[in-house]
Amino acid sequence: MPSPQTRKHVALAVPSAVPYLALFTRGVVNYAREHGDWTISSSPAVEGPFPETLAMPMRSLRDWPGDGVIGAITTQEEVREAKQLGIPVVNMAGTLRHCDLPRTMVDHRAIGRLAADHLLDCGLRRFVYLGLKDVWYSELRRDGFAERIAEAGGRLSVYETSCRTDPCRSWQSGIQEIDRCLEGIVPPTGVLAVHDYRARLLVDECARLGLTVPNDVAVIGVDNDDVVCEFCQPPLSSVSRSGYQVGYECAALLDRLMAGEPAPQEDLLIPPDGVVKRKSTDLVAVHDPHVSAAVRYIQEHLAEPFGVEKLLQLLPVSRRRLENLFKESLGRTPYEFLCHVRVNRAKELLAGPEKFSMAEVTRRCGFPNTQRFRLVFTRLVGKTPTAYRRELPPGGLVSHQ
């Protein structure tokens, strides 16, 4: 164990009450325990009735005799204050396009693409992005979402509103902004909201306006805040943003900087964990009866080791015709769609609490053998099933369907 003289003293300047930051903090703490057992100070300079909702201001660290800081730095003033501290500072926030500080954060563009993939898998062709003006991470999520929708030939509308920075601003004014977004929606439409709180407002307003979720409007948010997502009616699907891994990698970067290594020239981006699917996107919006019947069979018999030939036996269409219908409706061939659904189910099982063996996951997902499962999974996910499970955050990802 390091002596008190060699142990590093690190300030963690993030708002502790934000749900995904609890995982972030665990990532930082676990890195510290594994690599020197740092002494960590968390927001000691914040006062007020609810200090846990605020981050430690950079200016409060002016005379602090520590070795490094990890912070959620969201203004240019805070950037200037951080640079004046004279110690390494790592930013984990994506609010500013030009940060001029070493930064490790989730890949926000990948979040948008992941959400688009999920909504495209639902068979949707019309989409809306509900974001924030002049917030860089919102722009990145929008751009990733738009890129993937364009690749698939879908139609996208973008609706962005101002941040609610004024605590005295009318709550009803925010509701009216959501209503204006919903006015132009033609069901069925898939909506990515920039975060879970805005997605929750959208779901509530859909109910008030007589739009059903998910059949008229399929909604997905970002952050996977269990309280917001589970108490939404219906429960809200969300992209999990790798809070634990971002925290771990922020700590690793700070450790390198405190050891005298040069700062990286680019932001270090951590891929999002994945989509946690709940009822708000539990649909397959397919109008063609042949594709609809095939999708329904796939969903109901996923654990059985069948292939496209089985679908052709059930439907009065040729292989070429079925492939064209699938591409028109879902942007994938029947084989690609079947592989995608099987792999998504495998990811849910690998991330669940039961800790199934690879042979059991293979069986439950309908793959003929573990070799085939490993090959298809690696091709679609970019890593083996074993690596995917090993890299999950503590507690994994749980899909609620």
C-alpha positions in Angstrom: 0.0 0.0 0.0 1.4 3.5 -0.9 2.6 5.6 2.0 0.6 8.8 2.8 3.5 10.7 1.3 3.2 9.0 -2.1 -0.6 8.5 -2.3 -2.2 10.9 -4.8 -5.0 13.3 -3.6 -7.6 13.7 -6.3 -10.7 15.9 -6.4 -13.8 14.5 -8.1 -15.8 17.5 -9.1 -19.0 16.0 -10.5 -22.6 16.2 -9.3 -23.1 13.1 -7.2 -26.9 12.9 -7.4 -27.0 12.5 -11.2 -27.8 8.8 -11.6 -25.3 7.7 -14.4 -22.6 9.5 -12.5 -22.9 7.0 -9.6 -21.5 4.4 -12.1 -18.9 7.0 -13.2 -17.8 7.5 -9.6 -17.5 3.7 -9.1 -15.3 3.5 -12.2 -13.0 6.2 -10.8 -12.9 4.6 -7.3 -12.1 1.1 -8.7 -9.3 2.4 -10.8 -7.9 4.2 -7.8 -8.0 1.1 -5.7 -6.3 -1.0 -8.4 -3.6 1.6 -9.1 -2.5 3.2 -5.9 -5.5 3.8 -3.6 -5.9 7.5 -4.1 -7.4 9.8 -1.6 -10.5 11.2 -3.3 -12.3 14.4 -2.3 -15.8 14.7 -3.7 -17.4 18.2 -3.8 -16.4 19.3 -0.2 -16.6 23.0 -1.2 -20.3 23.0 -2.3 -22.8 24.4 0.2 -26.5 25.0 0.0 -29.7 23.0 0.7 -29.0 20.4 -2.0 -25.2 20.3 -2.5 -25.3 16.8 -4.0 -26.9 18.2 -7.1 -24.0 20.5 -7.9 -20.4 20.0 -9.0 -17.5 21.4 -7.2 -16.6 24.8 -8.8 -13.1 24.9 -10.2 -12.5 28.2 -8.5 -13.1 26.6 -5.1 -9.9 24.5 -5.7 -7.5 27.5 -6.1 -5.6 26.8 -2.8 -6.3 23.1 -2.6 -3.0 21.1 -2.1 -4.0 18.1 -4.3 -2.5 16.3 -7.3 -5.3 16.2 -9.9 -8.9 16.8 -10.7 -11.7 15.0 -12.6 -14.5 17.3 -13.3 -17.7 18.0 -15.2 -16.6 21.3 -16.8 -19.3 22.9 -18.9 -18.4 26.6 -19.4 -15.4 28.4 -20.8 -15.0 30.2 -17.5 -14.6 26.9 -15.7 -12.0 25.9 -18.4 -10.0 29.0 -17.6 -10.2 28.4 -13.9 -9.2 24.7 -14.3 -6.1 25.7 -16.3 -5.1 28.2 -13.5 -4.9 25.4 -10.9 -1.5 24.3 -12.0 -2.3 20.5 -11.7 -3.7 18.0 -14.2 -7.4 18.3 -14.8 -9.5 15.8 -16.9 -12.9 16.8 -18.1 -15.7 14.2 -18.6 -18.4 16.5 -19.9 -19.3 17.0 -23.6 -21.1 20.3 -23.3 -18.4 22.4 -24.9 -17.2 21.8 -28.5 -13.8 23.4 -27.8 -12.7 22.4 -24.3 -8.9 22.9 -24.4 -8.5 20.4 -21.6 -7.8 16.7 -21.7 -11.1 14.9 -21.9 -12.5 11.4 -21.7 -16.2 11.0 -22.5 -18.8 8.7 -24.0 -18.9 8.7 -27.8 -22.1 10.8 -28.2 -22.2 10.3 -32.0 -22.2 6.6 -31.4 -25.1 7.0 -29.0 -27.1 8.6 -31.8 -26.3 5.8 -34.2 -27.1 3.1 -31.6 -30.5 4.7 -31.0 -31.2 4.9 -34.8 -30.3 1.2 -35.2 -32.7 0.3 -32.5 -35.6 2.3 -34.0 -34.8 1.0 -37.4 -35.0 -2.6 -36.1 -38.6 -1.7 -35.1 -39.4 -1.2 -38.8 -39.8 2.5 -38.5 -39.1 4.8 -41.5 -40.0 8.2 -40.0 -38.0 9.7 -37.2 -37.6 12.8 -34.9 -34.7 14.0 -32.9 -35.6 16.0 -29.8 -32.5 17.8 -28.7 -31.0 20.9 -27.1 -29.7 24.0 -28.9 -26.1 25.0 -28.6 -25.1 21.9 -26.5 -22.3 20.0 -28.2 -23.2 16.5 -26.9 -26.7 17.0 -28.2 -25.4 18.0 -31.6 -23.2 14.9 -31.7 -26.1 12.6 -30.8 -28.2 14.4 -33.4 -25.5 14.0 -36.1 -25.0 10.3 -35.4 -28.7 9.7 -35.4 -29.1 11.6 -38.7 -26.2 9.7 -40.4 -27.6 6.3 -39.6 -31.2 7.3 -40.6 -29.9 8.7 -43.9 -27.9 5.5 -44.6 -31.1 3.5 -44.1 -33.2 5.8 -46.3 -35.4 7.0 -43.5 -36.9 10.5 -43.0 -35.8 12.6 -40.1 -37.1 15.8 -38.6 -35.0 17.6 -36.0 -36.6 19.6 -33.2 -34.2 21.5 -30.8 -35.1 23.7 -27.8 -33.2 25.9 -25.4 -31.7 24.5 -22.2 -33.8 25.2 -19.1 -31.1 27.1 -17.2 -33.6 29.4 -15.4 -34.9 27.6 -12.3 -37.8 30.1 -12.2 -38.9 29.4 -15.8 -42.4 28.1 -16.1 -42.7 24.3 -16.2 -45.6 24.7 -18.6 -43.4 26.4 -21.1 -41.3 23.3 -21.4 -44.4 21.2 -21.9 -45.5 23.5 -24.7 -42.2 23.0 -26.5 -42.7 19.2 -26.4 -46.3 19.7 -27.7 -45.0 21.6 -30.7 -42.7 18.7 -31.5 -45.6 16.3 -31.4 -47.9 18.4 -33.6 -46.2 17.4 -36.9 -45.7 13.7 -36.0 -47.3 11.2 -38.4 -47.6 7.7 -36.8 -45.7 5.5 -36.6 -42.6 7.6 -35.8 -39.5 6.9 -33.8 -38.2 9.6 -31.5 -34.8 9.9 -29.9 -34.8 12.4 -27.0 -31.4 13.8 -26.0 -31.8 12.4 -22.5 -34.3 10.4 -20.4 -36.0 13.3 -18.7 -37.0 14.9 -22.0 -38.1 11.4 -23.3 -40.2 11.0 -20.2 -41.9 14.4 -20.8 -42.5 13.3 -24.4 -44.2 10.0 -23.3 -46.4 11.9 -20.8 -47.5 14.3 -23.5 -48.2 11.6 -26.0 -50.7 10.1 -23.5 -52.4 13.5 -23.0 -52.7 14.1 -26.7 -54.1 10.6 -27.4 -50.9 9.2 -29.1 -50.1 5.7 -28.0 -46.5 4.7 -27.1 -45.0 2.7 -28.8 -47.5 2.0 -31.6 -47.9 5.7 -32.7 -44.7 7.1 -31.3 -41.8 4.9 -30.2 -39.6 6.8 -27.8 -36.0 6.2 -26.7 -33.9 8.3 -24.3 -30.3 8.4 -23.1 -28.7 7.7 -19.7 -30.7 4.6 -18.6 -31.8 6.3 -15.4 -33.7 3.5 -13.7 -36.0 5.8 -11.8 -37.0 7.8 -14.8 -37.2 4.8 -17.2 -39.0 2.3 -14.9 -41.6 4.7 -13.6 -42.5 6.0 -17.0 -45.7 4.6 -18.4 -44.9 2.6 -20.5 -41.3 2.0 -19.2 -38.8 3.9 -21.3 -36.1 2.4 -23.5 -32.8 4.1 -23.2 -29.1 4.1 -24.4 -26.8 3.3 -21.5 -23.8 5.6 -21.7 -21.0 3.5 -20.2 -20.8 5.5 -17.0 -18.5 3.0 -15.2 -16.1 2.7 -18.1 -15.9 6.5 -18.7 -15.1 6.9 -15.0 -12.4 4.2 -15.1 -10.8 5.7 -18.2 -11.0 9.3 -16.9 -9.0 8.1 -13.8 -6.5 6.2 -16.0 -5.9 9.4 -18.1 -5.5 11.5 -15.0 -3.0 9.0 -13.6 -0.9 9.2 -16.7 -1.0 13.0 -16.6 0.0 13.1 -12.9 2.9 10.8 -13.8 4.1 13.5 -16.3 2.9 12.0 -19.6 1.8 14.5 -22.2 -1.9 15.1 -22.7 -3.6 13.4 -25.8 -4.3 15.7 -28.7 -7.8 14.4 -29.2 -10.7 13.5 -26.8 -10.7 9.9 -25.7 -14.1 8.4 -26.7 -15.7 5.4 -24.9 -18.4 3.5 -26.8 -21.9 3.4 -25.2 -22.8 0.2 -23.4 -25.9 -0.5 -25.6 -29.7 -0.1 -25.7 -31.8 -1.2 -22.7 -35.1 -2.0 -24.4 -38.3 -1.5 -22.5 -41.9 -1.1 -23.6 -41.6 2.3 -25.2 -40.0 0.8 -28.3 -41.5 -2.7 -28.1 -43.0 -2.9 -31.6 -42.2 -3.9 -35.2 -43.9 -1.5 -37.5 -44.1 -3.5 -40.6 -46.9 -3.0 -43.1 -46.1 -5.7 -45.6 -48.0 -8.9 -44.4 -45.2 -11.3 -45.5 -42.5 -9.4 -43.6 -44.8 -9.0 -40.6 -45.5 -12.8 -40.6 -41.8 -13.5 -40.9 -40.9 -11.1 -38.1 -43.6 -12.5 -35.8 -42.3 -16.1 -36.4 -38.7 -15.1 -35.7 -39.8 -13.4 -32.4 -41.9 -16.4 -31.3 -39.4 -19.1 -32.2 -36.1 -17.4 -31.6 -34.7 -20.2 -29.5 -35.2 -22.7 -32.3 -32.3 -23.3 -34.7 -34.0 -22.4 -38.0 -32.9 -20.3 -40.9 -34.3 -18.4 -43.9 -35.4 -21.7 -45.5 -37.9 -22.1 -42.7 -39.4 -18.7 -43.4 -39.7 -19.6 -47.1 -41.6 -22.7 -46.2 -44.2 -20.6 -44.3 -44.6 -17.8 -46.9 -45.9 -17.9 -50.5 -43.0 -15.9 -51.9 -39.6 -16.6 -53.5 -36.3 -16.0 -51.7 -35.6 -13.0 -53.9 -39.0 -11.5 -53.3 -38.7 -12.0 -49.5 -35.2 -10.4 -49.5 -36.5 -7.4 -51.4 -39.5 -7.0 -49.1 -37.2 -7.2 -46.0 -34.8 -4.6 -47.4 -37.7 -2.2 -48.2 -39.3 -2.7 -44.7 -36.3 -3.2 -42.4 -33.2 -2.2 -44.4 -31.8 -5.8 -44.0 -32.1 -9.2 -45.7 -34.0 -11.9 -43.8 -30.8 -13.5 -42.8 -29.2 -10.3 -41.6 -32.4 -9.5 -39.6 -32.4 -13.0 -38.0 -28.7 -12.7 -37.1 -29.3 -9.2 -35.6 -32.2 -10.4 -33.5 -30.3 -13.4 -32.2 -27.3 -11.4 -31.3 -29.4 -8.8 -29.5 -30.9 -11.6 -27.5 -27.5 -13.0 -26.7 -26.3 -9.5 -25.5 -29.3 -9.4 -23.1 -28.5 -12.9 -21.7 -24.8 -12.1 -21.4 -25.5 -8.9 -19.5 -28.2 -10.4 -17.2 -27.7 -11.6 -13.7 -28.1 -15.3 -14.4 -24.5 -15.7 -15.8 -25.5 -18.4 -18.3 -22.8 -20.5 -19.9 -21.9 -19.8 -23.5 -23.5 -23.1 -24.5 -26.7 -22.1 -22.8 -26.7 -18.7 -24.5 -26.1 -20.4 -27.8 -29.1 -22.7 -27.2 -31.5 -19.9 -26.1 -30.7 -17.8 -29.1 -31.2 -20.5 -31.6 -27.6 -20.8 -32.9 -26.7 -24.3 -34.1 -23.5 -24.4 -32.2 -21.2 -22.2 -30.1 -18.7 -21.8 -32.9 -21.4 -20.3 -35.2 -22.6 -18.1 -32.3 -19.2 -16.8 -31.7 -18.6 -16.1 -35.3 -21.9 -14.2 -35.9 -21.6 -12.3 -32.6 -18.1 -11.1 -33.3 -19.0 -10.0 -36.8 -21.9 -7.9 -35.6 -20.6 -6.6 -32.3 -16.9 -6.3 -33.1 -15.8 -8.4 -30.1 -16.3 -12.0 -28.9 -19.1 -12.9 -26.5 -16.6 -13.5 -23.8 -15.0 -10.1 -24.3 -18.4 -8.4 -24.4 -19.3 -10.0 -21.0 -16.0 -9.2 -19.5 -16.2 -5.5 -20.5 -19.7 -4.9 -19.1 -19.9 -2.5 -16.1 -20.6 -3.9 -12.7 -24.2 -5.1 -12.6 -24.3 -5.4 -16.4 -27.1 -4.1 -18.5 -30.6 -5.5 -17.9 -33.2 -5.4 -20.6 -36.8 -4.9 -19.5 -39.2 -6.1 -22.1 
